[in-house]
């Protein structure tokens, strides 16, 4: 184990970050069951291109794991997870339930989700009674997720059950066809965890340690962004954590190193050639991403199509210790279409091709097509590497 230090080079910071994220070094020893505890949260999103984001996150770290096994790890009967608001809507380690008490209290103090107070009280009471009498239910089973309009036009019962989830009265520990299933926390969360009462400072300290463990090395702002709380809260508890201040080459702010992070400094650890989900936890904080890899990245799924530069779901390509390009993929039957490939370095063409071939195999595609390459002069090289005639 390398000895503790007070400075890191830029390359060492990348190695530490990738190791902490399970993207450098040996595969997680416990396989899928170690994934959520390692990352301290896996973001959920409804967009599905090659696969849903939570599946892509597992694939990036563990290879071509069967997708049913991934689902069972997040939401199966033996899953040690729950869903809550962290960086965004995330699957979180069950052990972290007490650490989100401060956030549940803050959300409760904000008040109800709509203005008709008596209506909401009645709706919440009805939801709780239904869950108590009938067991875990989806919003569809409770009476419908929508009023019948657009996806955001929630029904009264959907608003009520999500408010109860915000407060911690109900919890989601199961999904069916990617639809949340709600249960009473008093039944679904083990009493050992429910009985742990954390004050706000204790919650902050645990979440700061958690974020640092997932990132390896991070500034106070980075730590705040990972679990979604104020940077002043991070600074108020740093002195009481196990984190060590460290200066990183090229970083303006002081960073903090987690315990055992130096294990990631070894120079010859196993690395990956892989496509990353735009919602991968390595990419959550775009400012930190630019600091680490010297690339600017933007998800354009929510940008009007005529204004997109790369594409709808451009996936960064990780190769060894660098981000070497972007791929905007689309699956059409058994063909993986790379609608746009951006190559940052000419020497990375073979690595991008390797990542594309592995991804295609995982999603049962037996052919790959390339629509556009930037820079255009690398089109032939990429097609040759992929054996596209």
BATOR-722103 format. One record per residue (C-alpha): residue number from 1; residue in three letters; x, z, y. Coordinates in steps of 0.001 Angstrom, whole numbers, plus 500000, padded with zeros to 6 digits. Example, Ala and Ser with C-alpha at 12.3 -4.5 7.8 and 13.67 -1.06 7.14 Angstrom:
[rec 1, ALA, [512300, 507800, 495500]]
[rec 2, SER, [513670, 507140, 498940]]
END
This chain:
[rec 1, UNK, [500000, 500000, 500000]]
[rec 2, UNK, [501465, 499029, 503412]]
[rec 3, UNK, [502179, 501975, 505658]]
[rec 4, UNK, [499857, 502832, 508536]]
[rec 5, UNK, [500637, 501019, 511766]]
[rec 6, UNK, [499701, 500964, 515441]]
[rec 7, UNK, [499731, 497165, 515944]]
[rec 8, UNK, [498462, 494123, 514060]]
[rec 9, UNK, [499340, 490485, 514519]]
[rec 10, UNK, [496468, 488048, 514975]]
[rec 11, UNK, [496963, 486773, 511423]]
[rec 12, UNK, [496992, 490295, 510004]]
[rec 13, UNK, [493697, 491034, 511766]]
[rec 14, UNK, [492154, 487982, 510072]]
[rec 15, UNK, [493422, 489121, 506681]]
[rec 16, UNK, [492005, 492601, 507169]]
[rec 17, UNK, [488637, 491212, 508309]]
[rec 18, UNK, [488311, 488785, 505393]]
[rec 19, UNK, [489327, 491443, 502882]]
[rec 20, UNK, [486744, 493874, 504234]]
[rec 21, UNK, [484079, 491167, 503946]]
[rec 22, UNK, [484913, 490386, 500332]]
[rec 23, UNK, [486178, 486913, 501266]]
[rec 24, UNK, [489830, 487577, 500491]]
[rec 25, UNK, [491347, 489342, 497513]]
[rec 26, UNK, [489814, 489831, 494060]]
[rec 27, UNK, [486105, 489304, 493576]]
[rec 28, UNK, [484021, 492443, 493944]]
[rec 29, UNK, [484751, 494472, 490826]]
[rec 30, UNK, [481107, 495415, 490368]]
[rec 31, UNK, [479857, 491910, 491030]]
[rec 32, UNK, [476459, 491594, 492669]]
[rec 33, UNK, [475724, 495313, 492609]]
[rec 34, UNK, [478684, 495892, 494958]]
[rec 35, UNK, [477703, 493196, 497449]]
[rec 36, UNK, [475316, 495076, 499754]]
[rec 37, UNK, [477412, 498290, 499702]]
[rec 38, UNK, [480524, 496247, 500576]]
[rec 39, UNK, [478936, 494358, 503479]]
[rec 40, UNK, [476795, 497306, 504638]]
[rec 41, UNK, [473948, 494879, 505247]]
[rec 42, UNK, [472883, 491343, 504357]]
[rec 43, UNK, [470836, 489509, 506982]]
[rec 44, UNK, [467574, 487872, 505950]]
[rec 45, UNK, [466176, 484666, 507363]]
[rec 46, UNK, [463392, 482292, 506404]]
[rec 47, UNK, [465480, 479112, 506851]]
[rec 48, UNK, [466395, 477537, 503535]]
[rec 49, UNK, [468636, 474462, 503460]]
[rec 50, UNK, [470887, 474612, 500402]]
[rec 51, UNK, [469478, 478066, 499679]]
[rec 52, UNK, [468273, 481050, 501663]]
[rec 53, UNK, [470940, 482857, 503625]]
[rec 54, UNK, [471024, 485984, 501450]]
[rec 55, UNK, [471774, 483738, 498464]]
[rec 56, UNK, [474522, 481903, 500343]]
[rec 57, UNK, [476165, 485211, 501262]]
[rec 58, UNK, [476387, 486185, 497588]]
[rec 59, UNK, [477616, 482716, 496596]]
[rec 60, UNK, [480411, 482798, 499198]]
[rec 61, UNK, [481854, 485950, 497670]]
[rec 62, UNK, [481043, 485648, 493987]]
[rec 63, UNK, [480802, 481944, 493274]]
[rec 64, UNK, [478024, 480179, 491394]]
[rec 65, UNK, [475954, 483242, 490528]]
[rec 66, UNK, [472482, 482392, 489154]]
[rec 67, UNK, [470017, 482674, 492014]]
[rec 68, UNK, [467562, 484791, 489994]]
[rec 69, UNK, [470284, 487386, 489495]]
[rec 70, UNK, [470918, 487455, 493246]]
[rec 71, UNK, [467220, 488115, 493904]]
[rec 72, UNK, [467143, 490875, 491300]]
[rec 73, UNK, [470116, 492568, 492939]]
[rec 74, UNK, [468414, 492710, 496326]]
[rec 75, UNK, [464866, 493534, 495204]]
[rec 76, UNK, [464779, 494160, 491461]]
[rec 77, UNK, [463579, 497415, 489885]]
[rec 78, UNK, [467169, 498669, 489744]]
[rec 79, UNK, [468108, 497590, 493277]]
[rec 80, UNK, [469537, 500382, 495418]]
[rec 81, UNK, [468447, 498823, 498710]]
[rec 82, UNK, [465838, 498907, 501458]]
[rec 83, UNK, [465038, 496644, 504411]]
[rec 84, UNK, [465321, 497646, 508034]]
[rec 85, UNK, [466508, 496521, 511454]]
[rec 86, UNK, [470294, 496593, 511706]]
[rec 87, UNK, [472160, 493649, 513247]]
[rec 88, UNK, [468852, 491919, 512543]]
[rec 89, UNK, [466401, 492235, 509651]]
[rec 90, UNK, [468717, 493206, 506808]]
[rec 91, UNK, [468857, 494412, 503239]]
[rec 92, UNK, [470765, 497698, 503463]]
[rec 93, UNK, [472293, 500142, 500964]]
[rec 94, UNK, [469689, 502746, 500052]]
[rec 95, UNK, [472214, 505502, 500778]]
[rec 96, UNK, [472001, 504561, 504478]]
[rec 97, UNK, [468328, 505552, 504849]]
[rec 98, UNK, [469156, 508866, 506607]]
[rec 99, UNK, [471545, 507111, 509044]]
[rec 100, UNK, [468721, 505008, 510512]]
[rec 101, UNK, [466661, 508065, 511452]]
[rec 102, UNK, [467723, 507796, 515111]]
[rec 103, UNK, [466570, 504179, 515248]]
[rec 104, UNK, [463262, 505096, 513621]]
[rec 105, UNK, [462801, 507826, 516218]]
[rec 106, UNK, [463588, 505438, 519076]]
[rec 107, UNK, [461116, 502875, 517814]]
[rec 108, UNK, [458444, 505555, 517442]]
[rec 109, UNK, [459011, 506740, 521007]]
[rec 110, UNK, [458495, 503204, 522378]]
[rec 111, UNK, [454816, 503417, 521458]]
[rec 112, UNK, [452409, 501131, 519685]]
[rec 113, UNK, [452793, 497406, 519130]]
[rec 114, UNK, [449649, 496517, 521015]]
[rec 115, UNK, [447526, 498013, 523785]]
[rec 116, UNK, [444376, 499077, 521925]]
[rec 117, UNK, [445644, 502498, 520884]]
[rec 118, UNK, [442578, 503569, 518933]]
[rec 119, UNK, [442457, 500254, 517061]]
[rec 120, UNK, [446078, 500634, 516013]]
[rec 121, UNK, [445612, 504218, 514886]]
[rec 122, UNK, [442663, 503159, 512766]]
[rec 123, UNK, [444546, 500176, 511327]]
[rec 124, UNK, [447612, 502277, 510507]]
[rec 125, UNK, [445464, 504926, 508836]]
[rec 126, UNK, [443725, 502251, 506769]]
[rec 127, UNK, [447056, 500752, 505660]]
[rec 128, UNK, [448446, 504134, 504641]]
[rec 129, UNK, [445299, 504920, 502661]]
[rec 130, UNK, [445383, 501553, 500891]]
[rec 131, UNK, [449016, 502036, 499894]]
[rec 132, UNK, [448330, 505571, 498721]]
[rec 133, UNK, [445378, 504474, 496610]]
[rec 134, UNK, [446597, 501105, 495316]]
[rec 135, UNK, [450390, 501322, 495289]]
[rec 136, UNK, [452820, 498778, 496814]]
[rec 137, UNK, [451105, 495814, 498521]]
[rec 138, UNK, [452115, 492703, 500441]]
[rec 139, UNK, [450592, 491948, 503836]]
[rec 140, UNK, [448565, 489214, 502111]]
[rec 141, UNK, [447159, 491800, 499701]]
[rec 142, UNK, [446512, 494198, 502566]]
[rec 143, UNK, [444364, 491616, 504314]]
[rec 144, UNK, [446520, 488789, 505604]]
[rec 145, UNK, [449742, 488310, 507542]]
[rec 146, UNK, [448323, 485936, 510157]]
[rec 147, UNK, [445133, 485431, 512123]]
[rec 148, UNK, [445243, 481842, 510948]]
[rec 149, UNK, [447423, 480304, 513677]]
[rec 150, UNK, [451176, 479968, 514036]]
[rec 151, UNK, [453566, 482161, 512049]]
[rec 152, UNK, [454006, 484613, 514932]]
[rec 153, UNK, [450251, 485064, 515387]]
[rec 154, UNK, [450158, 488213, 513280]]
[rec 155, UNK, [446946, 489759, 512040]]
[rec 156, UNK, [445993, 493302, 513011]]
[rec 157, UNK, [446938, 494606, 509578]]
[rec 158, UNK, [450354, 492878, 509689]]
[rec 159, UNK, [451092, 494431, 513079]]
[rec 160, UNK, [450046, 497832, 511761]]
[rec 161, UNK, [452157, 497725, 508608]]
[rec 162, UNK, [455221, 496481, 510507]]
[rec 163, UNK, [454784, 499308, 512998]]
[rec 164, UNK, [454618, 501774, 510110]]
[rec 165, UNK, [457832, 500217, 508764]]
[rec 166, UNK, [459478, 500632, 512191]]
[rec 167, UNK, [458616, 504328, 512143]]
[rec 168, UNK, [459695, 504851, 508542]]
[rec 169, UNK, [456231, 505732, 507228]]
[rec 170, UNK, [456375, 502702, 504957]]
[rec 171, UNK, [459371, 500882, 503549]]
[rec 172, UNK, [460134, 497517, 501980]]
[rec 173, UNK, [462172, 497701, 498790]]
[rec 174, UNK, [460655, 494700, 497045]]
[rec 175, UNK, [459819, 491055, 497785]]
[rec 176, UNK, [457677, 488596, 495873]]
[rec 177, UNK, [458319, 484924, 496619]]
[rec 178, UNK, [460226, 486157, 499668]]
[rec 179, UNK, [457140, 488038, 500937]]
[rec 180, UNK, [457650, 491679, 501846]]
[rec 181, UNK, [455991, 494273, 499642]]
[rec 182, UNK, [455289, 497564, 501411]]
[rec 183, UNK, [455194, 501053, 499945]]
[rec 184, UNK, [454982, 504567, 501325]]
[rec 185, UNK, [458440, 505945, 502078]]
[rec 186, UNK, [457375, 509274, 500619]]
[rec 187, UNK, [457045, 507504, 497261]]
[rec 188, UNK, [459708, 504774, 497469]]
[rec 189, UNK, [462641, 506685, 499012]]
[rec 190, UNK, [464221, 509351, 496775]]
[rec 191, UNK, [463563, 512865, 498044]]
[rec 192, UNK, [467307, 513568, 498141]]
[rec 193, UNK, [467618, 510963, 500894]]
[rec 194, UNK, [464343, 511772, 502665]]
[rec 195, UNK, [465358, 515422, 502894]]
[rec 196, UNK, [468597, 514604, 504721]]
[rec 197, UNK, [467813, 515073, 508412]]
[rec 198, UNK, [470435, 513485, 510681]]
[rec 199, UNK, [470524, 514071, 514423]]
[rec 200, UNK, [471330, 511140, 516712]]
[rec 201, UNK, [475048, 511894, 516817]]
[rec 202, UNK, [475315, 512080, 513034]]
[rec 203, UNK, [473451, 508778, 512699]]
[rec 204, UNK, [475822, 507124, 515162]]
[rec 205, UNK, [478921, 508478, 513441]]
[rec 206, UNK, [477792, 507278, 509994]]
[rec 207, UNK, [476857, 503826, 511302]]
[rec 208, UNK, [480154, 503445, 513177]]
[rec 209, UNK, [482073, 504304, 510004]]
[rec 210, UNK, [479837, 501898, 508080]]
[rec 211, UNK, [480441, 499028, 510514]]
[rec 212, UNK, [484184, 499636, 510494]]
[rec 213, UNK, [484252, 499611, 506707]]
[rec 214, UNK, [482488, 496235, 506696]]
[rec 215, UNK, [484740, 494683, 509366]]
[rec 216, UNK, [488104, 496270, 508622]]
[rec 217, UNK, [489284, 496035, 512217]]
[rec 218, UNK, [486983, 495923, 515244]]
[rec 219, UNK, [486634, 496853, 518901]]
[rec 220, UNK, [483986, 499303, 520111]]
[rec 221, UNK, [481779, 496349, 521127]]
[rec 222, UNK, [482226, 494800, 517683]]
[rec 223, UNK, [481224, 498061, 516020]]
[rec 224, UNK, [478121, 498327, 518185]]
[rec 225, UNK, [477016, 494780, 517364]]
[rec 226, UNK, [477278, 495189, 513591]]
[rec 227, UNK, [474425, 497666, 513215]]
[rec 228, UNK, [472780, 496969, 516555]]
[rec 229, UNK, [473206, 499992, 518812]]
[rec 230, UNK, [474692, 500668, 522288]]
[rec 231, UNK, [478451, 500485, 522784]]
[rec 232, UNK, [478353, 503754, 524750]]
[rec 233, UNK, [476981, 505434, 521631]]
[rec 234, UNK, [479932, 504082, 519652]]
[rec 235, UNK, [482431, 505375, 522198]]
[rec 236, UNK, [480795, 508801, 522219]]
[rec 237, UNK, [481503, 509378, 518514]]
[rec 238, UNK, [484769, 507490, 517914]]
[rec 239, UNK, [486884, 510611, 518245]]
[rec 240, UNK, [484960, 512292, 515422]]
[rec 241, UNK, [485395, 509395, 512960]]
[rec 242, UNK, [488241, 508530, 510606]]
[rec 243, UNK, [488992, 505298, 512494]]
[rec 244, UNK, [492472, 504731, 513914]]
[rec 245, UNK, [493103, 502910, 517201]]
[rec 246, UNK, [495250, 499807, 516861]]
[rec 247, UNK, [496447, 497059, 519176]]
[rec 248, UNK, [495754, 493540, 517939]]
[rec 249, UNK, [497808, 490619, 519235]]
[rec 250, UNK, [495723, 488589, 521695]]
[rec 251, UNK, [492849, 491074, 521880]]
[rec 252, UNK, [492147, 492556, 525288]]
[rec 253, UNK, [490428, 495726, 524063]]
[rec 254, UNK, [491748, 498394, 521748]]
[rec 255, UNK, [490565, 497917, 518175]]
[rec 256, UNK, [489886, 500452, 515447]]
[rec 257, UNK, [491081, 500254, 511877]]
[rec 258, UNK, [488968, 501588, 509025]]
[rec 259, UNK, [490287, 503730, 506220]]
[rec 260, UNK, [492094, 501719, 503531]]
[rec 261, UNK, [491900, 498551, 505655]]
[rec 262, UNK, [495626, 497953, 505208]]
[rec 263, UNK, [494952, 496919, 501609]]
[rec 264, UNK, [493918, 493603, 503117]]
[rec 265, UNK, [497365, 492995, 504613]]
[rec 266, UNK, [498911, 491847, 501342]]
[rec 267, UNK, [500080, 488230, 501872]]
[rec 268, UNK, [499196, 486578, 498542]]
[rec 269, UNK, [495667, 487721, 497854]]
[rec 270, UNK, [493096, 485294, 496426]]
[rec 271, UNK, [491245, 483271, 499078]]
[rec 272, UNK, [488198, 480981, 499193]]
[rec 273, UNK, [487243, 477384, 500035]]
[rec 274, UNK, [483557, 477834, 500739]]
[rec 275, UNK, [480633, 476998, 503010]]
[rec 276, UNK, [479325, 480017, 504922]]
[rec 277, UNK, [475755, 480690, 505962]]
[rec 278, UNK, [475302, 480793, 509761]]
[rec 279, UNK, [473806, 484256, 509147]]
[rec 280, UNK, [476799, 485503, 507133]]
[rec 281, UNK, [477977, 488903, 508353]]
[rec 282, UNK, [481461, 487476, 509015]]
[rec 283, UNK, [479836, 485322, 511720]]
[rec 284, UNK, [477362, 487780, 513268]]
[rec 285, UNK, [479374, 488480, 516404]]
[rec 286, UNK, [480351, 485139, 517929]]
[rec 287, UNK, [482806, 486721, 520397]]
[rec 288, UNK, [484697, 488430, 517569]]
[rec 289, UNK, [484565, 485233, 515523]]
[rec 290, UNK, [486276, 483333, 518337]]
[rec 291, UNK, [488875, 486082, 518692]]
[rec 292, UNK, [489677, 486004, 514985]]
[rec 293, UNK, [489591, 482278, 514242]]
[rec 294, UNK, [489941, 480597, 517654]]
[rec 295, UNK, [486784, 478543, 517145]]
[rec 296, UNK, [483524, 478484, 519069]]
[rec 297, UNK, [480469, 478358, 516852]]
[rec 298, UNK, [476782, 477992, 517633]]
[rec 299, UNK, [473795, 477786, 515322]]
[rec 300, UNK, [471672, 474885, 516536]]
[rec 301, UNK, [468574, 475410, 514383]]
[rec 302, UNK, [466697, 476656, 517442]]
[rec 303, UNK, [468063, 473937, 519751]]
[rec 304, UNK, [465818, 470879, 520350]]
[rec 305, UNK, [467016, 468081, 518057]]
[rec 306, UNK, [468143, 465706, 520854]]
[rec 307, UNK, [470434, 468403, 522250]]
[rec 308, UNK, [472187, 469303, 518996]]
[rec 309, UNK, [475900, 468560, 518885]]
[rec 310, UNK, [476683, 469208, 515209]]
[rec 311, UNK, [473339, 469637, 513459]]
[rec 312, UNK, [470426, 471838, 512462]]
[rec 313, UNK, [472210, 474197, 510052]]
[rec 314, UNK, [475927, 473628, 510541]]
[rec 315, UNK, [477800, 475803, 508051]]
[rec 316, UNK, [481394, 476845, 508837]]
[rec 317, UNK, [483919, 476041, 506126]]
[rec 318, UNK, [486299, 478860, 505260]]
[rec 319, UNK, [489592, 477810, 503703]]
[rec 320, UNK, [492212, 480429, 502943]]
[rec 321, UNK, [492481, 482355, 506211]]
[rec 322, UNK, [491002, 479764, 508584]]
[rec 323, UNK, [487718, 478188, 509552]]
[rec 324, UNK, [488590, 474521, 509094]]
[rec 325, UNK, [485368, 472667, 509831]]
[rec 326, UNK, [481578, 472504, 509876]]
[rec 327, UNK, [479099, 470884, 507511]]
[rec 328, UNK, [475439, 470251, 508339]]
[rec 329, UNK, [473916, 469868, 504851]]
[rec 330, UNK, [470583, 468785, 503486]]
[rec 331, UNK, [469503, 468747, 499875]]
[rec 332, UNK, [467456, 465740, 498771]]
[rec 333, UNK, [466576, 465938, 495098]]
[rec 334, UNK, [469903, 466003, 493268]]
[rec 335, UNK, [471916, 464702, 496219]]
[rec 336, UNK, [473669, 466902, 498757]]
[rec 337, UNK, [473660, 465045, 502065]]
[rec 338, UNK, [476382, 466085, 504499]]
[rec 339, UNK, [474603, 464833, 507595]]
[rec 340, UNK, [477549, 465697, 509806]]
[rec 341, UNK, [481011, 466968, 508913]]
[rec 342, UNK, [483289, 468233, 511665]]
[rec 343, UNK, [486942, 468547, 510665]]
[rec 344, UNK, [489044, 470844, 512836]]
[rec 345, UNK, [492361, 469920, 511202]]
[rec 346, UNK, [493276, 466663, 509445]]
[rec 347, UNK, [494995, 468605, 506669]]
[rec 348, UNK, [491721, 470360, 505842]]
[rec 349, UNK, [489885, 467319, 504451]]
[rec 350, UNK, [490589, 468178, 500799]]
[rec 351, UNK, [489528, 471803, 501346]]
[rec 352, UNK, [486218, 470716, 502889]]
[rec 353, UNK, [485677, 468301, 500012]]
[rec 354, UNK, [486340, 471100, 497519]]
[rec 355, UNK, [483813, 473366, 499260]]
[rec 356, UNK, [481211, 470578, 499235]]
[rec 357, UNK, [481694, 469856, 495517]]
[rec 358, UNK, [481326, 473523, 494568]]
[rec 359, UNK, [478217, 473955, 496717]]
[rec 360, UNK, [476650, 470820, 495235]]
[rec 361, UNK, [477232, 472065, 491701]]
[rec 362, UNK, [475706, 475464, 492523]]
[rec 363, UNK, [472461, 473942, 493836]]
[rec 364, UNK, [472225, 471426, 490956]]
[rec 365, UNK, [473208, 468352, 492949]]
[rec 366, UNK, [475145, 465727, 491018]]
[rec 367, UNK, [476072, 463541, 493989]]
[rec 368, UNK, [477224, 463930, 497586]]
[rec 369, UNK, [476702, 461568, 500502]]
[rec 370, UNK, [478334, 461669, 503926]]
[rec 371, UNK, [476415, 460430, 506965]]
[rec 372, UNK, [478837, 461158, 509807]]
[rec 373, UNK, [482321, 462627, 510239]]
[rec 374, UNK, [483978, 463895, 513415]]
[rec 375, UNK, [486601, 462665, 514110]]
[rec 376, UNK, [485454, 459328, 512699]]
[rec 377, UNK, [488953, 458303, 511617]]
[rec 378, UNK, [488797, 460967, 508872]]
[rec 379, UNK, [485677, 459478, 507252]]
[rec 380, UNK, [487609, 457418, 504714]]
[rec 381, UNK, [489866, 460313, 503770]]
[rec 382, UNK, [486878, 462598, 503142]]
[rec 383, UNK, [485038, 459973, 501103]]
[rec 384, UNK, [488187, 459345, 499060]]
[rec 385, UNK, [488613, 463061, 498405]]
[rec 386, UNK, [484978, 463207, 497254]]
[rec 387, UNK, [485314, 459992, 495171]]
[rec 388, UNK, [482552, 458344, 497190]]
[rec 389, UNK, [482788, 454570, 496921]]
END
